[in-house]
Amino acid sequence: MTTETVLQQLKDLQGLALSEIAGAGDARALEAAKVRYLGRKSELTAILRGVKELPPAQRGKVGKESNLAKKAIEAALEARSASLGSAGDGPREDPTLPGVRPARGRRHLITATTEYILDIFRGMGFSVARGPEVEDDYHNFEALNMPEGHPARDMQDTFFLSERTLLRTHTSPVQIRTMKSTPPPIRMVFPGRVYRRETPDATHSSEFFQVELLYVDRGVTMRDLKGTLTDFAHQAFGESLDVRFRPSYFPFVEPGAEMDISCFRCLGKGCALCKQSGWIEILGSGMVHPAVFRHVGYDPEEVTGYAAGMGVERIAMLRHGVPDIRHFYENDIRFLSQF
């Protein structure tokens, strides 16, 4: 067989293939054309296999034309397949099959934990107040007994938006705003997102959530504080746990105390969760500093009060055994769907 004969055969074959493909009315006819012109037993495949039997001087030209014909047929098949698909030649799925139930959404663990904490304090008679996340220097620092030059104002701790404007570092400014607009008695909780210049790791994040509480009235004592927080700890973690208070310093309370609960994993014997101490810190608290009362127009000789604050992520990590705070913010459905 001469080269000219083979080339004419390729030309005729390509013409027939393109004509049949263009006339295919459905996916089944198109598949038949594909097998006829590109299948293992097709004429084009036979020509490609026979190239090696031609004289060396003729192989290049016949091989090139054979490959061009194959590509032209493949392109026509792809184009016709797309055309049939867009034209909608009937449903591609069996309409008699049962439907697929869509995945149900659920509350994020941080939201659920926040509501869990708030429900406990609502049961004790506290109401809820919220405030802005962008704060001014006065409400975030000065009114909370942190004058100019206090270490908490350090740029390493705070995101400043301007010289006097910042992202709040705690929800305590909402306490100031509430006291300035409301006469005592006050019994409120303040949830919300806060921001600090932290290097993210397993226990730290540059943004996180807090819940703080405030009770101001005549004759409020440290005993009231201890009773409220002990009740909270027992409702949140179990009646059998022991609670202790340790002296600590916070500029807006005096005296200040941190509250620990006995480790619920090892029951006080010492383990990795409690760092072998038998105790787990869960919040900070104290009696409201007289200087704070003066800033909001309260007479510290007439009223007293207590305040406390806790990290929502920490409570969630302890209650649900979450080892890394970053899991809360990675939006991994596999993690979130566990709760």
QUIPE-V388475 format. One record per backbone hydrogen bond with DSSP energy under -0.5 kcal/mol. NH is the residue of the N-H (numbers start at 1). CO is the residue of the C=O. If there is no record, write none. Layout:
BEGIN
nh: <NH & NH>
co: <CO & CO>
END
This chain:
BEGIN
nh: <6 & 7 & 8 & 9 & 10 & 11 & 12 & 13 & 14 & 15 & 16 & 17 & 18 & 19 & 20 & 21 & 22 & 23 & 24 & 30 & 31 & 32 & 33 & 34 & 35 & 36 & 37 & 38 & 39 & 42 & 43 & 46 & 47 & 48 & 49 & 50 & 51 & 51 & 52 & 53 & 54 & 58 & 59 & 60 & 62 & 63 & 64 & 65 & 66 & 67 & 68 & 69 & 70 & 71 & 72 & 73 & 74 & 75 & 76 & 77 & 78 & 79 & 80 & 81 & 82 & 83 & 84 & 85 & 86 & 87 & 88 & 88 & 89 & 90 & 95 & 97 & 101 & 112 & 113 & 114 & 115 & 116 & 117 & 118 & 119 & 120 & 121 & 122 & 123 & 124 & 125 & 126 & 127 & 129 & 135 & 135 & 137 & 140 & 141 & 142 & 143 & 144 & 145 & 146 & 150 & 153 & 154 & 157 & 158 & 160 & 161 & 162 & 166 & 167 & 168 & 168 & 173 & 174 & 175 & 175 & 176 & 177 & 178 & 179 & 180 & 181 & 182 & 185 & 186 & 188 & 189 & 190 & 192 & 194 & 195 & 196 & 197 & 198 & 200 & 201 & 208 & 210 & 211 & 212 & 213 & 214 & 215 & 216 & 217 & 220 & 225 & 226 & 227 & 228 & 229 & 230 & 231 & 232 & 233 & 234 & 235 & 236 & 237 & 238 & 238 & 241 & 244 & 246 & 248 & 250 & 253 & 254 & 254 & 256 & 257 & 258 & 259 & 260 & 261 & 262 & 263 & 267 & 268 & 269 & 275 & 276 & 277 & 280 & 282 & 283 & 284 & 285 & 286 & 287 & 288 & 289 & 292 & 293 & 294 & 295 & 296 & 297 & 297 & 298 & 300 & 302 & 303 & 304 & 306 & 307 & 308 & 309 & 310 & 312 & 313 & 315 & 316 & 317 & 318 & 319 & 320 & 321 & 322 & 323 & 325 & 327 & 328 & 329 & 330 & 333 & 335 & 336 & 337 & 338 & 339>
co: <2 & 3 & 4 & 5 & 6 & 7 & 8 & 9 & 10 & 11 & 12 & 13 & 14 & 15 & 16 & 17 & 18 & 19 & 21 & 26 & 27 & 28 & 29 & 30 & 31 & 32 & 33 & 34 & 35 & 39 & 36 & 42 & 43 & 44 & 45 & 46 & 47 & 48 & 49 & 50 & 51 & 55 & 55 & 56 & 58 & 59 & 60 & 61 & 62 & 63 & 64 & 65 & 66 & 67 & 68 & 69 & 70 & 71 & 72 & 73 & 74 & 75 & 76 & 77 & 78 & 79 & 80 & 81 & 82 & 83 & 84 & 85 & 84 & 88 & 93 & 94 & 99 & 108 & 109 & 110 & 111 & 112 & 113 & 114 & 115 & 116 & 117 & 118 & 119 & 121 & 122 & 121 & 187 & 189 & 133 & 166 & 164 & 136 & 137 & 137 & 138 & 141 & 142 & 141 & 147 & 150 & 151 & 154 & 154 & 158 & 165 & 165 & 135 & 159 & 133 & 166 & 170 & 171 & 171 & 172 & 172 & 173 & 174 & 175 & 176 & 177 & 178 & 216 & 216 & 214 & 127 & 212 & 210 & 208 & 168 & 206 & 157 & 196 & 198 & 204 & 194 & 192 & 310 & 190 & 308 & 188 & 306 & 186 & 304 & 217 & 221 & 222 & 223 & 224 & 225 & 226 & 227 & 228 & 229 & 230 & 231 & 232 & 233 & 233 & 234 & 238 & 260 & 258 & 256 & 248 & 250 & 255 & 287 & 248 & 285 & 246 & 283 & 244 & 280 & 242 & 278 & 263 & 263 & 266 & 272 & 271 & 274 & 261 & 259 & 259 & 309 & 257 & 307 & 255 & 305 & 252 & 289 & 289 & 290 & 291 & 292 & 293 & 294 & 293 & 298 & 299 & 299 & 217 & 215 & 286 & 213 & 284 & 211 & 209 & 209 & 311 & 312 & 313 & 314 & 315 & 316 & 317 & 317 & 321 & 202 & 324 & 325 & 326 & 327 & 331 & 332 & 332 & 333 & 335 & 336>
END
